[in-house]
């Protein structure tokens, strides 16, 4: 999956990431002060599909996002 995405983007690799197999990435250390805690992880991480946000999103929030973006959804 990651290889396909990289190919579509015209990239062979992403700086700071090593693809160890189709479901795992090896992360290097990042020099950063704050941000997403994922930036501070090192070593191998298992990639997984995250659809929890779909299950937990309120209908009103989904409508709020869909309203201004519906023309793009038609494409």
C-alpha positions in Angstrom: 0.0 0.0 0.0 2.7 2.5 1.0 4.8 1.6 -2.1 1.8 2.3 -4.3 1.2 5.7 -2.8 4.9 6.6 -3.2 4.8 5.5 -6.8 1.7 7.6 -7.5 3.6 10.6 -5.9 6.6 9.9 -8.0 8.8 9.1 -5.0 10.9 6.1 -4.2 11.2 6.9 -0.5 10.3 9.5 2.1 13.0 11.2 4.0 13.3 9.9 7.6 11.2 6.8 6.9 12.3 3.3 5.8 9.7 0.9 4.6 10.5 -2.4 6.1 7.6 -4.3 4.6 4.1 -3.6 3.3 2.7 -3.0 6.8 5.5 -1.4 8.7 7.7 1.7 8.7 10.9 2.4 10.5 11.0 5.9 11.9 14.1 8.0 12.6 14.5 10.6 15.3 13.0 14.0 14.4 14.4 17.3 15.8 11.2 19.1 17.0 10.0 20.9 20.1 6.3 20.2 20.0 3.5 18.8 17.9 2.0 15.4 17.3 3.4 12.8 19.7 4.0 10.5 16.7 7.0 12.7 15.8 8.8 11.6 18.9 8.5 7.9 18.2 11.4 5.8 16.9 11.7 2.3 15.6 9.3 0.2 13.7 5.6 1.0 13.7 2.8 -1.1 12.3 0.6 0.8 9.7 -3.1 0.2 10.1 -6.3 1.7 8.7 -7.8 4.3 11.0 -11.5 4.6 10.6 -12.4 5.3 14.2 -13.1 9.0 13.3 -15.8 7.8 10.9 -17.6 5.8 13.6 -17.3 8.6 16.2 -18.1 11.7 14.1 -21.4 13.3 14.9 -23.9 13.6 12.0 -23.9 17.4 12.5 -20.1 17.6 12.1 -20.2 15.4 9.0 -22.8 17.7 7.4 -20.8 20.8 8.4 -17.7 19.4 6.5 -19.7 18.0 3.6 -21.6 21.2 2.8 -18.6 23.3 1.6 -16.8 20.3 0.0 -19.6 18.6 -1.9 -18.5 19.9 -5.3 -15.1 18.1 -4.8 -17.0 15.0 -3.7 -18.8 14.9 -7.0 -15.4 14.4 -8.8 
